[in-house]
């Protein structure tokens, strides 16, 4: 046990003498806190949204109004067909498409799957609105 104690004392002295080690020891946690606290965010805001509907019924119009009123979604276009929305998503001009079926009984959510985590969050937020 005495050898271990002397080893710990020796290494502590070496760490305290080396400025680079001290910088890594105390500087890196500060940098990581700043990076994760301010720079990296998973907030969902201003998701570029396309509405796909050949005809908007009053129920669909209400849903579109609720989407555009939320701070999470920005309606960028209304297109008549799903293939138009897919083209816009592939060209990275939109992040999500809300597809109303002809009878407006089902709503389909099409997302850009290049970032699966964000796509899942967008879908969850759209379902809540």
N, CA, C and O atoms as CSV, one atom per row, in Angstrom:
chain,resi,resn,atom,element,x,y,z
A,1,UNK,N,N,0.823,-1.185,0.000
A,1,UNK,CA,C,0.000,0.000,0.000
A,1,UNK,C,C,0.868,1.250,0.000
A,1,UNK,O,O,0.507,2.273,-0.582
A,2,UNK,N,N,2.015,1.154,0.659
A,2,UNK,CA,C,2.938,2.278,0.721
A,2,UNK,C,C,3.484,2.604,-0.663
A,2,UNK,O,O,3.682,3.772,-0.998
A,3,UNK,N,N,3.729,1.563,-1.473
A,3,UNK,CA,C,4.228,1.785,-2.831
A,3,UNK,C,C,3.169,2.486,-3.682
A,3,UNK,O,O,3.482,3.390,-4.457
A,4,UNK,N,N,1.946,2.069,-3.534
A,4,UNK,CA,C,0.862,2.695,-4.294
A,4,UNK,C,C,0.715,4.162,-3.904
A,4,UNK,O,O,0.542,5.019,-4.771
A,5,UNK,N,N,0.783,4.453,-2.622
A,5,UNK,CA,C,0.661,5.828,-2.144
A,5,UNK,C,C,1.790,6.695,-2.703
A,5,UNK,O,O,1.552,7.820,-3.142
A,6,UNK,N,N,2.997,6.178,-2.686
A,6,UNK,CA,C,4.124,6.953,-3.226
A,6,UNK,C,C,3.976,7.135,-4.738
A,6,UNK,O,O,4.355,8.175,-5.277
A,7,UNK,N,N,3.433,6.140,-5.417
A,7,UNK,CA,C,3.182,6.260,-6.860
A,7,UNK,C,C,2.162,7.372,-7.143
A,7,UNK,O,O,2.359,8.174,-8.056
A,8,UNK,N,N,1.094,7.419,-6.377
A,8,UNK,CA,C,0.067,8.446,-6.551
A,8,UNK,C,C,0.656,9.830,-6.299
A,8,UNK,O,O,0.366,10.764,-7.047
A,9,UNK,N,N,1.465,9.978,-5.275
A,9,UNK,CA,C,2.098,11.269,-4.972
A,9,UNK,C,C,3.011,11.687,-6.120
A,9,UNK,O,O,2.991,12.847,-6.533
A,10,UNK,N,N,3.809,10.758,-6.637
A,10,UNK,CA,C,4.728,11.062,-7.734
A,10,UNK,C,C,3.972,11.503,-8.985
A,10,UNK,O,O,4.342,12.494,-9.615
A,11,UNK,N,N,2.927,10.784,-9.344
A,11,UNK,CA,C,2.156,11.128,-10.540
A,11,UNK,C,C,1.406,12.447,-10.366
A,11,UNK,O,O,1.279,13.214,-11.320
A,12,UNK,N,N,0.918,12.713,-9.179
A,12,UNK,CA,C,0.239,13.984,-8.920
A,12,UNK,C,C,1.199,15.140,-9.116
A,12,UNK,O,O,0.821,16.155,-9.700
A,13,UNK,N,N,2.415,15.017,-8.649
A,13,UNK,CA,C,3.424,16.071,-8.841
A,13,UNK,C,C,3.710,16.283,-10.325
A,13,UNK,O,O,3.827,17.420,-10.781
A,14,UNK,N,N,3.820,15.197,-11.071
A,14,UNK,CA,C,4.083,15.317,-12.513
A,14,UNK,C,C,2.922,16.007,-13.230
A,14,UNK,O,O,3.136,16.839,-14.111
A,15,UNK,N,N,1.724,15.664,-12.856
A,15,UNK,CA,C,0.553,16.283,-13.491
A,15,UNK,C,C,0.496,17.764,-13.166
A,15,UNK,O,O,0.212,18.579,-14.044
A,16,UNK,N,N,0.760,18.122,-11.922
A,16,UNK,CA,C,0.703,19.531,-11.527
A,16,UNK,C,C,1.816,20.358,-12.168
A,16,UNK,O,O,1.640,21.562,-12.359
A,17,UNK,N,N,2.938,19.760,-12.500
A,17,UNK,CA,C,4.041,20.482,-13.133
A,17,UNK,C,C,3.811,20.715,-14.627
A,17,UNK,O,O,4.256,21.722,-15.178
A,18,UNK,N,N,3.119,19.788,-15.275
A,18,UNK,CA,C,2.947,19.861,-16.732
A,18,UNK,C,C,1.754,20.754,-17.075
A,18,UNK,O,O,0.615,20.443,-16.726
A,19,UNK,N,N,2.023,21.865,-17.761
A,19,UNK,CA,C,0.970,22.828,-18.099
A,19,UNK,C,C,0.003,22.277,-19.143
A,19,UNK,O,O,-1.192,22.570,-19.095
A,20,UNK,N,N,0.502,21.490,-20.076
A,20,UNK,CA,C,-0.387,20.912,-21.093
A,20,UNK,C,C,-1.393,19.944,-20.472
A,20,UNK,O,O,-2.566,19.929,-20.846
A,21,UNK,N,N,-0.928,19.149,-19.534
A,21,UNK,CA,C,-1.829,18.220,-18.865
A,21,UNK,C,C,-2.880,18.974,-18.058
A,21,UNK,O,O,-4.045,18.579,-18.030
A,22,UNK,N,N,-2.474,20.053,-17.408
A,22,UNK,CA,C,-3.425,20.873,-16.645
A,22,UNK,C,C,-4.462,21.503,-17.573
A,22,UNK,O,O,-5.640,21.597,-17.230
A,23,UNK,N,N,-4.005,21.934,-18.758
A,23,UNK,CA,C,-4.931,22.515,-19.721
A,23,UNK,C,C,-5.969,21.480,-20.158
A,23,UNK,O,O,-7.162,21.776,-20.226
A,24,UNK,N,N,-5.511,20.285,-20.447
A,24,UNK,CA,C,-6.436,19.222,-20.847
A,24,UNK,C,C,-7.349,18.847,-19.684
A,24,UNK,O,O,-8.542,18.615,-19.878
A,25,UNK,N,N,-6.798,18.787,-18.492
A,25,UNK,CA,C,-7.558,18.370,-17.323
A,25,UNK,C,C,-8.675,19.350,-16.983
A,25,UNK,O,O,-9.778,18.940,-16.623
A,26,UNK,N,N,-8.388,20.647,-17.096
A,26,UNK,CA,C,-9.387,21.646,-16.718
A,26,UNK,C,C,-10.000,22.372,-17.906
A,26,UNK,O,O,-11.123,22.867,-17.808
A,27,UNK,N,N,-9.297,22.446,-19.013
A,27,UNK,CA,C,-9.805,23.176,-20.175
A,27,UNK,C,C,-10.821,22.395,-20.991
A,27,UNK,O,O,-11.810,22.965,-21.453
A,28,UNK,N,N,-10.596,21.114,-21.173
A,28,UNK,CA,C,-11.495,20.313,-22.000
A,28,UNK,C,C,-12.920,20.234,-21.443
A,28,UNK,O,O,-13.866,20.351,-22.222
A,29,UNK,N,N,-13.116,20.044,-20.147
A,29,UNK,CA,C,-14.503,20.047,-19.657
A,29,UNK,C,C,-15.218,21.376,-19.904
A,29,UNK,O,O,-16.414,21.391,-20.195
A,30,UNK,N,N,-14.496,22.481,-19.791
A,30,UNK,CA,C,-15.106,23.790,-20.045
A,30,UNK,C,C,-15.492,23.910,-21.514
A,30,UNK,O,O,-16.587,24.372,-21.835
A,31,UNK,N,N,-14.598,23.496,-22.402
A,31,UNK,CA,C,-14.888,23.550,-23.839
A,31,UNK,C,C,-16.080,22.660,-24.177
A,31,UNK,O,O,-16.950,23.066,-24.947
A,32,UNK,N,N,-16.133,21.477,-23.624
A,32,UNK,CA,C,-17.246,20.566,-23.895
A,32,UNK,C,C,-18.563,21.108,-23.353
A,32,UNK,O,O,-19.602,20.959,-23.996
A,33,UNK,N,N,-18.534,21.732,-22.180
A,33,UNK,CA,C,-19.765,22.322,-21.645
A,33,UNK,C,C,-20.259,23.446,-22.544
A,33,UNK,O,O,-21.460,23.557,-22.793
A,34,UNK,N,N,-19.347,24.280,-23.032
A,34,UNK,CA,C,-19.754,25.356,-23.930
A,34,UNK,C,C,-20.283,24.799,-25.245
A,34,UNK,O,O,-21.290,25.275,-25.769
A,35,UNK,N,N,-19.603,23.791,-25.773
A,35,UNK,CA,C,-20.009,23.207,-27.045
A,35,UNK,C,C,-21.381,22.557,-26.946
A,35,UNK,O,O,-22.256,22.823,-27.770
A,36,UNK,N,N,-21.574,21.715,-25.954
A,36,UNK,CA,C,-22.856,21.022,-25.823
A,36,UNK,C,C,-23.954,21.940,-25.297
A,36,UNK,O,O,-25.133,21.707,-25.565
A,37,UNK,N,N,-23.588,22.962,-24.563
A,37,UNK,CA,C,-24.586,23.856,-24.005
A,37,UNK,C,C,-25.130,24.865,-24.985
A,37,UNK,O,O,-26.312,25.202,-24.930
A,38,UNK,N,N,-24.290,25.359,-25.887
A,38,UNK,CA,C,-24.714,26.441,-26.769
A,38,UNK,C,C,-24.708,26.072,-28.244
A,38,UNK,O,O,-25.624,26.443,-28.977
A,39,UNK,N,N,-23.702,25.356,-28.682
A,39,UNK,CA,C,-23.538,25.118,-30.118
A,39,UNK,C,C,-24.400,23.970,-30.623
A,39,UNK,O,O,-24.993,24.074,-31.697
A,40,UNK,N,N,-24.478,22.900,-29.886
A,40,UNK,CA,C,-25.220,21.728,-30.335
A,40,UNK,C,C,-26.615,21.781,-29.720
A,40,UNK,O,O,-26.766,21.819,-28.499
A,41,UNK,N,N,-27.620,21.783,-30.570
A,41,UNK,CA,C,-28.991,21.857,-30.078
A,41,UNK,C,C,-29.866,20.877,-30.848
A,41,UNK,O,O,-29.652,20.624,-32.034
A,42,UNK,N,N,-30.837,20.343,-30.162
A,42,UNK,CA,C,-31.801,19.445,-30.792
A,42,UNK,C,C,-33.189,20.066,-30.823
A,42,UNK,O,O,-34.189,19.366,-30.984
A,43,UNK,N,N,-33.244,21.378,-30.667
A,43,UNK,CA,C,-34.538,22.051,-30.696
A,43,UNK,C,C,-35.128,21.981,-32.093
A,43,UNK,O,O,-34.426,22.127,-33.093
A,44,UNK,N,N,-36.413,21.759,-32.136
A,44,UNK,CA,C,-37.128,21.712,-33.411
A,44,UNK,C,C,-37.766,23.075,-33.622
A,44,UNK,O,O,-38.702,23.449,-32.916
A,45,UNK,N,N,-37.251,23.819,-34.602
A,45,UNK,CA,C,-37.816,25.128,-34.925
A,45,UNK,C,C,-37.682,25.357,-36.418
A,45,UNK,O,O,-36.693,24.967,-37.038
A,46,UNK,N,N,-38.694,25.997,-36.984
A,46,UNK,CA,C,-38.692,26.404,-38.389
A,46,UNK,C,C,-38.382,25.248,-39.341
A,46,UNK,O,O,-37.535,25.375,-40.225
A,47,UNK,N,N,-39.058,24.144,-39.158
A,47,UNK,CA,C,-38.908,23.005,-40.063
A,47,UNK,C,C,-39.637,23.351,-41.363
A,47,UNK,O,O,-40.829,23.656,-41.357
A,48,UNK,N,N,-38.907,23.300,-42.466
A,48,UNK,CA,C,-39.502,23.640,-43.770
A,48,UNK,C,C,-40.500,22.547,-44.151
A,48,UNK,O,O,-40.130,21.394,-44.367
A,49,UNK,N,N,-41.762,22.934,-44.226
A,49,UNK,CA,C,-42.858,21.979,-44.378
A,49,UNK,C,C,-43.600,22.212,-45.683
A,49,UNK,O,O,-43.848,23.349,-46.085
A,50,UNK,N,N,-43.948,21.107,-46.336
A,50,UNK,CA,C,-44.745,21.145,-47.561
A,50,UNK,C,C,-46.085,20.484,-47.255
A,50,UNK,O,O,-46.142,19.447,-46.594
A,51,UNK,N,N,-47.140,21.085,-47.736
A,51,UNK,CA,C,-48.477,20.508,-47.613
A,51,UNK,C,C,-48.831,19.885,-48.957
A,51,UNK,O,O,-48.769,20.548,-49.992
A,52,UNK,N,N,-49.200,18.611,-48.937
A,52,UNK,CA,C,-49.592,17.908,-50.156
A,52,UNK,C,C,-51.083,17.619,-50.058
A,52,UNK,O,O,-51.524,16.804,-49.247
A,53,UNK,N,N,-51.849,18.307,-50.905
A,53,UNK,CA,C,-53.297,18.093,-50.915
A,53,UNK,C,C,-53.858,18.616,-52.222
A,53,UNK,O,O,-53.661,19.784,-52.557
A,54,UNK,N,N,-54.555,17.765,-52.967
A,54,UNK,CA,C,-55.191,18.254,-54.188
A,54,UNK,C,C,-56.338,19.214,-53.874
A,54,UNK,O,O,-56.637,20.125,-54.646
A,55,UNK,N,N,-56.971,18.988,-52.723
A,55,UNK,CA,C,-58.071,19.852,-52.284
A,55,UNK,C,C,-58.033,19.884,-50.760
A,55,UNK,O,O,-57.933,18.835,-50.123
A,56,UNK,N,N,-58.112,21.068,-50.173
A,56,UNK,CA,C,-58.087,21.193,-48.720
A,56,UNK,C,C,-59.508,21.308,-48.177
A,56,UNK,O,O,-60.208,22.289,-48.427
A,57,UNK,N,N,-59.910,20.303,-47.444
A,57,UNK,CA,C,-61.212,20.349,-46.775
A,57,UNK,C,C,-61.098,21.285,-45.568
A,57,UNK,O,O,-59.990,21.690,-45.215
A,58,UNK,N,N,-62.198,21.630,-44.941
A,58,UNK,CA,C,-62.118,22.484,-43.748
A,58,UNK,C,C,-61.278,21.866,-42.621
A,58,UNK,O,O,-60.574,22.584,-41.910
A,59,UNK,N,N,-61.349,20.538,-42.455
A,59,UNK,CA,C,-60.539,19.886,-41.428
A,59,UNK,C,C,-59.056,19.977,-41.769
A,59,UNK,O,O,-58.225,20.238,-40.900
A,60,UNK,N,N,-58.732,19.759,-43.044
A,60,UNK,CA,C,-57.336,19.852,-43.466
A,60,UNK,C,C,-56.841,21.288,-43.356
A,60,UNK,O,O,-55.699,21.521,-42.960
A,61,UNK,N,N,-57.683,22.245,-43.700
A,61,UNK,CA,C,-57.311,23.656,-43.585
A,61,UNK,C,C,-57.025,24.017,-42.126
A,61,UNK,O,O,-56.098,24.776,-41.845
A,62,UNK,N,N,-57.812,23.479,-41.207
A,62,UNK,CA,C,-57.583,23.713,-39.783
A,62,UNK,C,C,-56.244,23.124,-39.342
A,62,UNK,O,O,-55.508,23.745,-38.575
A,63,UNK,N,N,-55.935,21.925,-39.830
A,63,UNK,CA,C,-54.653,21.296,-39.492
A,63,UNK,C,C,-53.489,22.112,-40.035
A,63,UNK,O,O,-52.475,22.275,-39.355
A,64,UNK,N,N,-53.625,22.627,-41.258
A,64,UNK,CA,C,-52.568,23.452,-41.856
A,64,UNK,C,C,-52.395,24.741,-41.057
A,64,UNK,O,O,-51.269,25.183,-40.833
A,65,UNK,N,N,-53.487,25.338,-40.632
A,65,UNK,CA,C,-53.404,26.562,-39.830
A,65,UNK,C,C,-52.717,26.304,-38.492
A,65,UNK,O,O,-51.940,27.134,-38.019
A,66,UNK,N,N,-53.001,25.161,-37.888
A,66,UNK,CA,C,-52.340,24.823,-36.621
A,66,UNK,C,C,-50.850,24.593,-36.828
A,66,UNK,O,O,-50.037,24.984,-35.990
A,67,UNK,N,N,-50.484,23.955,-37.949
A,67,UNK,CA,C,-49.067,23.751,-38.237
A,67,UNK,C,C,-48.352,25.077,-38.456
A,67,UNK,O,O,-47.265,25.296,-37.923
A,68,UNK,N,N,-48.957,25.958,-39.236
A,68,UNK,CA,C,-48.295,27.229,-39.534
A,68,UNK,C,C,-48.280,28.156,-38.324
A,68,UNK,O,O,-47.414,29.025,-38.234
A,69,UNK,N,N,-49.216,27.992,-37.393
A,69,UNK,CA,C,-49.236,28.828,-36.193
A,69,UNK,C,C,-48.179,28.397,-35.177
A,69,UNK,O,O,-47.776,29.192,-34.328
A,70,UNK,N,N,-47.735,27.161,-35.257
A,70,UNK,CA,C,-46.728,26.701,-34.301
A,70,UNK,C,C,-45.360,27.238,-34.701
A,70,UNK,O,O,-45.105,27.511,-35.873
A,71,UNK,N,N,-44.497,27.383,-33.723
A,71,UNK,CA,C,-43.150,27.875,-33.997
A,71,UNK,C,C,-42.248,26.793,-34.585
A,71,UNK,O,O,-41.124,27.071,-35.003
A,72,UNK,N,N,-42.740,25.576,-34.614
A,72,UNK,CA,C,-41.922,24.464,-35.064
A,72,UNK,C,C,-41.879,24.332,-36.581
A,72,UNK,O,O,-40.870,23.891,-37.132
A,73,UNK,N,N,-42.946,24.702,-37.258
A,73,UNK,CA,C,-43.059,24.440,-38.689
A,73,UNK,C,C,-43.241,25.738,-39.465
A,73,UNK,O,O,-43.929,26.657,-39.021
A,74,UNK,N,N,-42.609,25.792,-40.635
A,74,UNK,CA,C,-42.779,26.895,-41.567
A,74,UNK,C,C,-43.285,26.303,-42.874
A,74,UNK,O,O,-42.579,25.530,-43.521
A,75,UNK,N,N,-44.495,26.659,-43.263
A,75,UNK,CA,C,-45.079,26.133,-44.502
A,75,UNK,C,C,-44.400,26.841,-45.669
A,75,UNK,O,O,-44.507,28.058,-45.820
A,76,UNK,N,N,-43.702,26.063,-46.489
A,76,UNK,CA,C,-42.982,26.658,-47.616
A,76,UNK,C,C,-43.731,26.516,-48.927
A,76,UNK,O,O,-43.560,27.337,-49.828
A,77,UNK,N,N,-44.559,25.486,-49.049
A,77,UNK,CA,C,-45.270,25.285,-50.315
A,77,UNK,C,C,-46.471,24.378,-50.092
A,77,UNK,O,O,-46.542,23.615,-49.129
A,78,UNK,N,N,-47.409,24.494,-51.019
A,78,UNK,CA,C,-48.535,23.566,-51.095
A,78,UNK,C,C,-48.526,22.990,-52.499
A,78,UNK,O,O,-48.626,23.722,-53.483
A,79,UNK,N,N,-48.405,21.680,-52.585
A,79,UNK,CA,C,-48.301,21.022,-53.888
A,79,UNK,C,C,-49.439,20.021,-54.034
A,79,UNK,O,O,-49.960,19.524,-53.036
A,80,UNK,N,N,-49.830,19.722,-55.279
A,80,UNK,CA,C,-50.967,18.824,-55.483
A,80,UNK,C,C,-50.626,17.334,-55.405
A,80,UNK,O,O,-51.509,16.519,-55.137
A,81,UNK,N,N,-49.364,16.966,-55.633
A,81,UNK,CA,C,-49.029,15.538,-55.707
A,81,UNK,C,C,-47.823,15.215,-54.830
A,81,UNK,O,O,-46.978,16.067,-54.559
A,82,UNK,N,N,-47.772,13.963,-54.398
A,82,UNK,CA,C,-46.691,13.515,-53.522
A,82,UNK,C,C,-45.343,13.556,-54.222
A,82,UNK,O,O,-44.333,13.860,-53.588
A,83,UNK,N,N,-45.304,13.260,-55.507
A,83,UNK,CA,C,-44.014,13.242,-56.212
A,83,UNK,C,C,-43.383,14.632,-56.241
A,83,UNK,O,O,-42.157,14.749,-56.230
A,84,UNK,N,N,-44.197,15.685,-56.279
A,84,UNK,CA,C,-43.650,17.046,-56.219
A,84,UNK,C,C,-42.973,17.282,-54.872
A,84,UNK,O,O,-41.904,17.889,-54.802
A,85,UNK,N,N,-43.600,16.800,-53.811
A,85,UNK,CA,C,-43.024,16.955,-52.474
A,85,UNK,C,C,-41.732,16.161,-52.348
A,85,UNK,O,O,-40.761,16.638,-51.761
A,86,UNK,N,N,-41.719,14.952,-52.897
A,86,UNK,CA,C,-40.507,14.137,-52.846
A,86,UNK,C,C,-39.360,14.816,-53.575
A,86,UNK,O,O,-38.219,14.771,-53.115
A,87,UNK,N,N,-39.649,15.443,-54.705
A,87,UNK,CA,C,-38.608,16.166,-55.442
A,87,UNK,C,C,-38.057,17.324,-54.618
A,87,UNK,O,O,-36.847,17.544,-54.584
A,88,UNK,N,N,-38.935,18.057,-53.960
A,88,UNK,CA,C,-38.477,19.179,-53.134
A,88,UNK,C,C,-37.651,18.700,-51.945
A,88,UNK,O,O,-36.675,19.346,-51.564
A,89,UNK,N,N,-38.036,17.580,-51.364
A,89,UNK,CA,C,-37.260,17.030,-50.250
A,89,UNK,C,C,-35.907,16.539,-50.743
A,89,UNK,O,O,-34.893,16.749,-50.078
A,90,UNK,N,N,-35.880,15.892,-51.893
A,90,UNK,CA,C,-34.601,15.408,-52.438
A,90,UNK,C,C,-33.666,16.554,-52.799
A,90,UNK,O,O,-32.448,16.416,-52.688
A,91,UNK,N,N,-34.222,17.685,-53.229
A,91,UNK,CA,C,-33.406,18.867,-53.546
A,91,UNK,C,C,-33.082,19.691,-52.301
A,91,UNK,O,O,-32.500,20.771,-52.399
A,92,UNK,N,N,-33.459,19.184,-51.142
A,92,UNK,CA,C,-33.229,19.807,-49.844
A,92,UNK,C,C,-33.846,21.196,-49.750
A,92,UNK,O,O,-33.274,22.101,-49.144
A,93,UNK,N,N,-35.007,21.351,-50.350
A,93,UNK,CA,C,-35.753,22.592,-50.234
A,93,UNK,C,C,-36.845,22.471,-49.180
A,93,UNK,O,O,-37.523,23.449,-48.866
A,94,UNK,N,N,-37.015,21.275,-48.638
A,94,UNK,CA,C,-37.996,21.043,-47.578
A,94,UNK,C,C,-37.502,19.895,-46.707
A,94,UNK,O,O,-36.725,19.045,-47.140
A,95,UNK,N,N,-37.977,19.900,-45.468
A,95,UNK,CA,C,-37.584,18.857,-44.524
A,95,UNK,C,C,-38.677,17.820,-44.304
A,95,UNK,O,O,-38.391,16.651,-44.042
A,96,UNK,N,N,-39.920,18.250,-44.411
A,96,UNK,CA,C,-41.033,17.363,-44.094
A,96,UNK,C,C,-42.208,17.692,-45.008
A,96,UNK,O,O,-42.405,18.843,-45.396
A,97,UNK,N,N,-42.978,16.673,-45.344
A,97,UNK,CA,C,-44.190,16.866,-46.148
A,97,UNK,C,C,-45.361,16.241,-45.398
A,97,UNK,O,O,-45.283,15.104,-44.933
A,98,UNK,N,N,-46.436,16.997,-45.290
A,98,UNK,CA,C,-47.666,16.506,-44.682
A,98,UNK,C,C,-48.627,16.210,-45.822
A,98,UNK,O,O,-49.050,17.120,-46.535
A,99,UNK,N,N,-48.972,14.941,-45.995
A,99,UNK,CA,C,-49.788,14.504,-47.125
A,99,UNK,C,C,-51.201,14.207,-46.628
A,99,UNK,O,O,-51.408,13.333,-45.787
A,100,UNK,N,N,-52.158,14.946,-47.160
A,100,UNK,CA,C,-53.568,14.691,-46.867
A,100,UNK,C,C,-54.118,13.834,-48.000
A,100,UNK,O,O,-53.968,14.175,-49.173
A,101,UNK,N,N,-54.754,12.725,-47.646
A,101,UNK,CA,C,-55.332,11.863,-48.671
A,101,UNK,C,C,-56.548,12.545,-49.282
A,101,UNK,O,O,-57.011,13.579,-48.801
A,102,UNK,N,N,-57.047,11.949,-50.337
A,102,UNK,CA,C,-58.158,12.563,-51.067
A,102,UNK,C,C,-59.396,12.708,-50.183
A,102,UNK,O,O,-60.130,13.690,-50.291
A,103,UNK,N,N,-59.622,11.739,-49.321
A,103,UNK,CA,C,-60.784,11.800,-48.439
A,103,UNK,C,C,-60.448,12.499,-47.115
A,103,UNK,O,O,-61.340,12.719,-46.296
A,104,UNK,N,N,-59.184,12.848,-46.898
A,104,UNK,CA,C,-58.699,13.514,-45.684
A,104,UNK,C,C,-58.941,12.694,-44.423
A,104,UNK,O,O,-59.044,13.248,-43.329
A,105,UNK,N,N,-59.031,11.379,-44.575
A,105,UNK,CA,C,-59.205,10.547,-43.399
A,105,UNK,C,C,-57.863,10.107,-42.839
A,105,UNK,O,O,-57.742,9.840,-41.644
A,106,UNK,N,N,-56.871,10.031,-43.686
A,106,UNK,CA,C,-55.532,9.656,-43.252
A,106,UNK,C,C,-54.571,10.789,-43.581
A,106,UNK,O,O,-54.704,11.474,-44.594
A,107,UNK,N,N,-53.607,10.962,-42.701
A,107,UNK,CA,C,-52.553,11.949,-42.927
A,107,UNK,C,C,-51.235,11.196,-42.913
A,107,UNK,O,O,-50.950,10.441,-41.983
A,108,UNK,N,N,-50.442,11.404,-43.941
A,108,UNK,CA,C,-49.137,10.767,-44.039
A,108,UNK,C,C,-48.074,11.834,-43.825
A,108,UNK,O,O,-48.191,12.949,-44.332
A,109,UNK,N,N,-47.034,11.484,-43.070
A,109,UNK,CA,C,-45.924,12.401,-42.822
A,109,UNK,C,C,-44.693,11.822,-43.493
A,109,UNK,O,O,-44.249,10.725,-43.155
A,110,UNK,N,N,-44.142,12.564,-44.448
A,110,UNK,CA,C,-42.945,12.140,-45.176
A,110,UNK,C,C,-41.810,13.053,-44.739
A,110,UNK,O,O,-41.925,14.276,-44.826
A,111,UNK,N,N,-40.711,12.462,-44.266
A,111,UNK,CA,C,-39.595,13.270,-43.781
A,111,UNK,C,C,-38.330,12.975,-44.563
A,111,UNK,O,O,-38.201,11.937,-45.212
A,112,UNK,N,N,-37.405,13.911,-44.484
A,112,UNK,CA,C,-36.082,13.729,-45.060
A,112,UNK,C,C,-35.309,12.819,-44.109
A,112,UNK,O,O,-35.046,13.196,-42.967
A,113,UNK,N,N,-34.948,11.638,-44.568
A,113,UNK,CA,C,-34.325,10.643,-43.710
A,113,UNK,C,C,-32.822,10.712,-43.644
A,113,UNK,O,O,-32.194,9.776,-43.149
A,114,UNK,N,N,-32.208,11.793,-44.128
A,114,UNK,CA,C,-30.753,11.874,-44.062
A,114,UNK,C,C,-30.264,12.005,-42.627
A,114,UNK,O,O,-29.142,11.603,-42.319
A,115,UNK,N,N,-31.084,12.558,-41.748
A,115,UNK,CA,C,-30.779,12.609,-40.320
A,115,UNK,C,C,-31.939,11.934,-39.586
A,115,UNK,O,O,-32.932,12.589,-39.268
A,116,UNK,N,N,-31.824,10.637,-39.315
A,116,UNK,CA,C,-32.954,9.893,-38.765
A,116,UNK,C,C,-33.443,10.409,-37.413
A,116,UNK,O,O,-34.643,10.377,-37.141
A,117,UNK,N,N,-32.540,10.878,-36.571
A,117,UNK,CA,C,-32.965,11.371,-35.257
A,117,UNK,C,C,-33.836,12.607,-35.390
A,117,UNK,O,O,-34.883,12.703,-34.750
A,118,UNK,N,N,-33.412,13.550,-36.216
A,118,UNK,CA,C,-34.206,14.761,-36.408
A,118,UNK,C,C,-35.512,14.426,-37.128
A,118,UNK,O,O,-36.551,15.011,-36.821
A,119,UNK,N,N,-35.472,13.500,-38.073
A,119,UNK,CA,C,-36.695,13.108,-38.779
A,119,UNK,C,C,-37.716,12.530,-37.804
A,119,UNK,O,O,-38.910,12.805,-37.916
A,120,UNK,N,N,-37.252,11.740,-36.858
A,120,UNK,CA,C,-38.157,11.185,-35.850
A,120,UNK,C,C,-38.723,12.291,-34.966
A,120,UNK,O,O,-39.905,12.268,-34.623
A,121,UNK,N,N,-37.894,13.252,-34.598
A,121,UNK,CA,C,-38.387,14.374,-33.788
A,121,UNK,C,C,-39.401,15.206,-34.562
A,121,UNK,O,O,-40.426,15.605,-34.009
A,122,UNK,N,N,-39.125,15.470,-35.834
A,122,UNK,CA,C,-40.073,16.240,-36.654
A,122,UNK,C,C,-41.416,15.513,-36.725
A,122,UNK,O,O,-42.475,16.130,-36.611
A,123,UNK,N,N,-41.357,14.196,-36.914
A,123,UNK,CA,C,-42.590,13.409,-36.992
A,123,UNK,C,C,-43.365,13.488,-35.679
A,123,UNK,O,O,-44.582,13.669,-35.679
A,124,UNK,N,N,-42.659,13.354,-34.571
A,124,UNK,CA,C,-43.326,13.427,-33.269
A,124,UNK,C,C,-43.964,14.797,-33.047
A,124,UNK,O,O,-45.091,14.886,-32.558
A,125,UNK,N,N,-43.254,15.857,-33.401
A,125,UNK,CA,C,-43.808,17.197,-33.234
A,125,UNK,C,C,-45.022,17.402,-34.139
A,125,UNK,O,O,-46.017,17.995,-33.724
A,126,UNK,N,N,-44.939,16.910,-35.372
A,126,UNK,CA,C,-46.067,17.063,-36.300
A,126,UNK,C,C,-47.290,16.296,-35.797
A,126,UNK,O,O,-48.417,16.771,-35.937
A,127,UNK,N,N,-47.081,15.131,-35.221
A,127,UNK,CA,C,-48.203,14.363,-34.690
A,127,UNK,C,C,-48.842,15.061,-33.494
A,127,UNK,O,O,-50.050,14.951,-33.283
A,128,UNK,N,N,-48.045,15.771,-32.719
A,128,UNK,CA,C,-48.594,16.476,-31.556
A,128,UNK,C,C,-49.408,17.696,-31.960
A,128,UNK,O,O,-50.400,18.036,-31.315
A,129,UNK,N,N,-48.976,18.355,-33.043
A,129,UNK,CA,C,-49.712,19.545,-33.494
A,129,UNK,C,C,-50.991,19.092,-34.143
A,129,UNK,O,O,-51.777,19.921,-34.601
